[in-house]
Amino acid sequence: MAGKYAIGIDLGGTKILTAVVDAQGNVLGSAKKSTQAEKGPDVVIERIEKTMEQALATAKVRKERVAALGIGAPGMIDSARGVVLHLTNLPGWRNIELAKTLKKWHNAPVSISNDVRVAAVGEHRVGAGKGSHSMIAVFVVTGIGGGIIINDQPWVGFRSTAGEVGHMITLADGPFAVGGGIRGGIEALASRSAIDRGLRAGIAAGRKSVLPDLLKERGSDTITSSVLAKAVSKNDPLTLEVLRRAAYYLGLHAASLINALDPEMLVYGGGVIEGLGEWMLSQIRDVAKQYAINRNDLDRVKVVEAKLGEQAGVIGAALMALDGARG
């Protein structure tokens, strides 16, 4: 290998986060830019390269010391060929040979995988799942995504599309996810978008709530995790009802994951979880216990909060890239 460092890149619809990471998963330097996805793949790739340069400068690491590049991207990836087949919320990203393009910037192995899968790897290797051998990560954000770790390795499945836990059917004939997707999936029932939809429907129906006042104080119409947390602290009945319903469905979903794969640990991350923490997790645990088939020693299956925040993706992408570079 050229060195002991890798660059991890978390490519999102609104931002690019890049970090220089060592073999132990320590972030030595990072950089962030808006994606500017509407300008197309060429502009986005230029911005990725700029963040890599900035991250190296911050870390004070020379490019030649970088052994590999790792990328997590939101969509369908052909990891074996290093080709982006299609990305969610990034127009024009179809059949883009991203690995080949980035090798022009630095001739090192390039690893490309799904964004939530690399985040799961990050949490498993150095985050909340460290020390476990089987783990499932569930990230509750605008949608719901996740990753599966079995025998210390990410489980990718027969067609390399495993881990789409956000599209597991949790309520037959239930609602569609915001923007489409599968009807009755957990994403349609418990994602930030689903929670937002439920809250706004309640307000529109005339339900009493502190949310309008909280949003007015904030000077924004966006219902953030901090707004939700504040509404919970004020025992707002609408917020409590919507969030408890989301937690109930996440608990059913957790029970299905436990029944199917019997992992050592379920790790929950994303803004909704980060904002509400144990308040949300305790309800998920309680429901999962009711619907798990094997309740013997069920407490040994840990349901915990993720630790790495937004750095999970860049750390996981970098560590997967180093694994690949070692062969």
C-alpha positions as CSV (number, residue, x, y, z in Angstrom):
1,M,0.0,0.0,0.0
2,A,1.1,3.6,-0.6
3,G,0.3,4.5,2.9
4,K,-1.9,3.8,5.9
5,Y,-4.6,6.4,5.2
6,A,-7.8,6.4,3.2
7,I,-10.1,9.2,2.1
8,G,-13.8,8.6,2.9
9,I,-16.5,10.4,1.0
10,D,-20.2,10.7,1.9
11,L,-22.0,11.9,-1.2
12,G,-25.5,13.2,-0.4
13,G,-28.2,15.1,-2.3
14,T,-27.4,18.3,-0.5
15,K,-23.8,18.0,0.9
16,I,-20.5,16.2,0.3
17,L,-18.6,15.3,3.5
18,T,-15.0,14.1,3.0
19,A,-12.5,12.9,5.6
20,V,-8.9,11.6,5.8
21,V,-9.1,8.5,8.0
22,D,-6.4,6.2,9.4
23,A,-6.5,2.5,9.8
24,Q,-7.9,2.7,13.3
25,G,-10.9,4.8,12.1
26,N,-9.6,8.1,13.4
27,V,-10.6,11.2,11.4
28,L,-7.5,13.3,10.8
29,G,-9.1,16.1,8.8
30,S,-12.3,16.7,6.9
31,A,-14.0,19.1,4.5
32,K,-17.6,19.8,3.5
33,K,-19.3,21.4,0.5
34,S,-22.8,21.7,-0.8
35,T,-23.4,19.1,-3.5
36,Q,-25.0,21.4,-6.1
37,A,-26.5,18.2,-7.6
38,E,-28.7,20.2,-10.0
39,K,-25.5,21.1,-12.0
40,G,-24.9,17.5,-13.0
41,P,-22.3,14.7,-12.3
42,D,-19.3,16.6,-13.8
43,V,-19.7,19.5,-11.4
44,V,-20.4,17.2,-8.4
45,I,-17.3,15.2,-9.1
46,E,-15.2,18.4,-9.3
47,R,-16.6,19.3,-5.9
48,I,-15.7,15.9,-4.5
49,E,-12.1,16.4,-5.7
50,K,-12.0,19.8,-4.0
51,T,-13.2,18.4,-0.7
52,M,-10.5,15.7,-0.9
53,E,-7.8,18.3,-1.5
54,Q,-9.2,20.4,1.4
55,A,-9.4,17.4,3.7
56,L,-5.8,16.4,3.0
57,A,-4.7,20.0,3.7
58,T,-6.5,20.0,7.0
59,A,-5.1,16.6,8.0
60,K,-1.6,17.6,6.8
61,V,-1.3,14.3,4.8
62,R,0.3,14.1,1.4
63,K,-1.8,12.6,-1.4
64,E,0.8,9.9,-2.0
65,R,0.3,8.6,1.5
66,V,-3.4,7.8,0.7
67,A,-3.8,4.0,0.0
68,A,-7.4,4.1,-1.2
69,L,-10.6,6.1,-1.7
70,G,-13.9,5.1,-0.4
71,I,-17.3,6.5,-1.3
72,G,-20.8,6.0,0.1
73,A,-23.6,7.2,-2.3
74,P,-27.4,7.1,-2.0
75,G,-28.7,4.8,-4.6
76,M,-27.9,1.7,-6.7
77,I,-24.2,0.9,-7.0
78,D,-22.3,-1.7,-9.0
79,S,-19.4,-2.0,-6.5
80,A,-17.6,-4.6,-8.5
81,R,-17.2,-2.3,-11.5
82,G,-17.1,1.0,-9.6
83,V,-20.1,2.2,-11.5
84,V,-23.0,4.3,-10.2
85,L,-26.1,2.9,-11.7
86,H,-28.6,5.5,-10.3
87,L,-28.5,7.9,-7.4
88,T,-31.5,9.1,-5.4
89,N,-32.0,12.9,-5.5
90,L,-29.0,13.5,-7.8
91,P,-30.2,14.1,-11.4
92,G,-28.2,12.7,-14.2
93,W,-26.4,10.0,-12.2
94,R,-26.9,6.9,-14.4
95,N,-24.2,4.5,-15.3
96,I,-21.4,6.9,-14.2
97,E,-17.9,5.3,-14.0
98,L,-17.1,7.1,-10.8
99,A,-14.2,4.8,-9.8
100,K,-12.4,5.2,-13.1
101,T,-12.9,9.0,-13.0
102,L,-11.5,9.4,-9.5
103,K,-8.5,7.3,-10.3
104,K,-7.5,10.2,-12.6
105,W,-7.3,12.4,-9.5
106,H,-5.3,9.7,-7.5
107,N,-4.2,6.4,-8.9
108,A,-5.4,4.2,-5.9
109,P,-8.1,1.6,-5.4
110,V,-11.6,3.1,-5.3
111,S,-14.4,1.5,-3.3
112,I,-18.0,2.6,-3.9
113,S,-21.0,1.3,-1.9
114,N,-24.4,2.4,-0.7
115,D,-24.3,5.3,1.7
116,V,-26.1,3.6,4.6
117,R,-24.1,0.4,4.2
118,V,-20.8,2.3,4.7
119,A,-22.3,4.1,7.7
120,A,-23.3,0.7,9.2
121,V,-19.7,-0.4,8.7
122,G,-18.4,2.7,10.5
123,E,-20.7,2.1,13.5
124,H,-19.7,-1.5,13.6
125,R,-16.0,-1.0,13.4
126,V,-15.5,2.0,15.7
127,G,-18.9,3.2,16.8
128,A,-21.8,1.8,18.9
129,G,-21.4,-1.7,17.4
130,K,-17.7,-2.1,18.1
131,G,-17.0,-5.6,19.4
132,S,-20.2,-7.2,18.0
133,H,-20.0,-9.8,15.2
134,S,-23.6,-9.3,14.0
135,M,-25.3,-6.0,13.9
136,I,-28.1,-4.2,12.0
137,A,-28.0,-0.4,11.6
138,V,-31.2,1.6,11.0
139,F,-30.9,5.3,10.2
140,V,-34.1,7.3,10.6
141,V,-33.7,10.4,8.4
142,T,-35.8,11.8,5.6
143,G,-36.2,8.2,4.6
144,I,-35.1,5.1,6.4
145,G,-32.0,3.1,5.4
146,G,-29.7,0.6,7.0
147,G,-27.0,-1.9,6.8
148,I,-26.5,-5.5,7.9
149,I,-23.3,-6.9,9.4
150,I,-23.0,-10.7,9.6
151,N,-19.8,-12.4,10.8
152,D,-18.1,-9.0,10.9
153,Q,-18.7,-8.3,7.2
154,P,-21.4,-6.2,5.5
155,W,-24.0,-8.5,4.0
156,V,-24.6,-7.4,0.4
157,G,-26.8,-10.2,-0.8
158,F,-27.0,-12.1,-4.1
159,R,-27.5,-9.0,-6.3
160,S,-25.6,-6.6,-4.0
161,T,-28.8,-4.9,-2.9
162,A,-29.3,-6.3,0.6
163,G,-29.8,-4.0,3.6
164,E,-32.8,-2.1,2.3
165,V,-34.5,-2.3,5.6
166,G,-36.4,0.9,5.0
167,H,-38.6,-0.9,2.5
168,M,-39.6,-3.8,4.6
169,I,-43.4,-4.0,4.7
170,T,-44.7,-3.1,8.2
171,L,-48.3,-2.3,7.5
172,A,-50.1,-4.0,4.6
173,D,-52.0,-1.5,2.4
174,G,-50.5,1.3,4.4
175,P,-49.4,4.7,3.0
176,F,-46.8,5.3,0.4
177,A,-43.5,6.9,1.3
178,V,-43.2,10.6,0.5
179,G,-42.0,10.8,-3.1
180,G,-43.1,7.3,-3.9
181,G,-41.5,4.0,-2.8
182,I,-43.1,0.9,-1.5
183,R,-46.6,1.0,0.1
184,G,-46.7,0.1,3.7
185,G,-42.9,0.1,4.2
186,I,-41.4,1.3,7.5
187,E,-40.1,4.4,5.6
188,A,-43.7,5.4,4.9
189,L,-44.6,5.0,8.5
190,A,-41.7,6.2,10.7
191,S,-39.2,8.3,8.7
192,R,-38.8,12.0,9.3
193,S,-40.9,12.6,6.3
194,A,-43.7,10.4,7.7
195,I,-43.5,12.1,11.1
196,D,-43.6,15.5,9.4
197,R,-46.6,14.5,7.4
198,G,-48.5,13.3,10.4
199,L,-47.8,16.4,12.4
200,R,-48.8,18.8,9.7
201,A,-52.0,16.8,9.0
202,G,-52.9,17.2,12.7
203,I,-52.2,20.9,12.7
204,A,-54.3,21.4,9.5
205,A,-57.1,19.4,11.2
206,G,-57.2,21.9,14.0
207,R,-55.4,19.8,16.7
208,K,-54.0,21.8,19.5
209,S,-50.2,21.8,19.5
210,V,-47.3,23.9,20.6
211,L,-45.6,23.3,17.3
212,P,-46.8,26.4,15.5
213,D,-45.5,28.6,18.3
214,L,-42.2,26.7,18.4
215,L,-41.8,27.2,14.6
216,K,-42.6,30.8,14.9
217,E,-40.0,31.3,17.6
218,R,-37.5,29.5,15.4
219,G,-38.3,31.7,12.4
220,S,-38.6,28.6,10.1
221,D,-41.4,26.2,9.0
222,T,-39.0,23.2,9.3
223,I,-39.8,20.8,12.0
224,T,-36.3,19.9,13.1
225,S,-35.2,17.2,15.7
226,S,-34.7,20.0,18.2
227,V,-38.2,21.2,17.7
228,L,-39.6,17.7,18.2
229,A,-37.5,17.3,21.4
230,K,-38.8,20.6,22.8
231,A,-42.4,19.7,21.9
232,V,-41.9,16.3,23.7
233,S,-40.5,18.1,26.8
234,K,-43.7,20.2,26.8
235,N,-45.9,17.1,26.6
236,D,-47.4,18.3,23.4
237,P,-50.3,15.8,22.8
238,L,-50.0,15.8,18.9
239,T,-46.3,15.4,18.9
240,L,-46.4,12.6,21.5
241,E,-49.1,10.8,19.5
242,V,-47.3,11.0,16.2
243,L,-43.9,10.0,17.6
244,R,-45.3,7.2,19.7
245,R,-47.0,5.8,16.5
246,A,-43.6,6.0,14.7
247,A,-41.9,4.3,17.6
248,Y,-44.5,1.5,17.6
249,Y,-43.9,0.8,13.9
250,L,-40.1,0.9,14.4
251,G,-40.6,-1.6,17.2
252,L,-42.6,-4.0,14.9
253,H,-39.8,-3.5,12.3
254,A,-37.2,-4.3,15.0
255,A,-39.0,-7.4,16.0
256,S,-39.0,-8.6,12.3
257,L,-35.3,-7.9,12.0
258,I,-34.6,-9.9,15.3
259,N,-36.9,-12.7,14.2
260,A,-35.2,-13.0,10.8
261,L,-31.5,-12.5,11.6
262,D,-31.1,-12.7,15.4
263,P,-28.3,-10.0,15.6
264,E,-26.4,-9.2,18.7
265,M,-27.3,-5.5,18.3
266,L,-29.6,-3.1,16.6
267,V,-28.0,0.4,16.2
268,Y,-30.3,3.4,15.5
269,G,-29.1,6.7,14.1
270,G,-30.2,9.7,12.1
271,G,-31.7,13.0,13.2
272,V,-34.9,11.7,14.7
273,I,-33.1,9.3,17.0
274,E,-30.3,11.7,17.8
275,G,-32.8,14.3,18.9
276,L,-35.0,12.0,21.0
277,G,-32.5,9.4,22.1
278,E,-33.5,7.1,24.9
279,W,-37.1,8.4,24.8
280,M,-37.6,6.9,21.4
281,L,-35.3,3.8,21.9
282,S,-37.1,2.6,25.0
283,Q,-40.4,2.5,23.1
284,I,-38.8,0.6,20.2
285,R,-37.4,-1.9,22.7
286,D,-40.7,-2.4,24.4
287,V,-42.6,-3.1,21.2
288,A,-39.9,-5.4,19.8
289,K,-40.0,-7.5,23.0
290,Q,-43.8,-8.1,22.5
291,Y,-43.4,-9.3,19.0
292,A,-40.1,-11.2,19.1
293,I,-40.6,-15.0,18.6
294,N,-37.7,-16.1,20.9
295,R,-38.0,-14.1,24.0
296,N,-35.5,-16.2,25.9
297,D,-32.5,-14.0,26.8
298,L,-33.9,-11.3,24.5
299,D,-32.2,-8.6,26.6
300,R,-28.9,-9.8,25.2
301,V,-30.0,-8.3,21.9
302,K,-29.0,-4.7,22.4
303,V,-31.0,-1.8,21.0
304,V,-28.7,1.2,21.2
305,E,-28.1,4.7,19.7
306,A,-25.4,5.2,17.1
307,K,-22.3,7.1,18.2
308,L,-20.6,8.5,15.1
309,G,-23.2,11.0,13.8
310,E,-22.5,12.3,10.4
311,Q,-19.0,10.9,10.4
312,A,-20.2,7.3,10.3
313,G,-20.3,7.3,6.5
314,V,-16.9,8.7,5.8
315,I,-15.3,6.4,8.4
316,G,-17.0,3.4,7.1
317,A,-16.2,4.2,3.5
318,A,-12.6,4.8,4.3
319,L,-12.2,1.6,6.3
320,M,-13.9,-0.5,3.5
321,A,-11.6,1.1,1.0
322,L,-8.5,0.1,3.1
323,D,-9.8,-3.4,3.4
324,G,-10.1,-3.6,-0.4
325,A,-6.6,-2.1,-0.9
326,R,-5.1,-4.8,1.4
327,G,-6.7,-7.4,-0.9
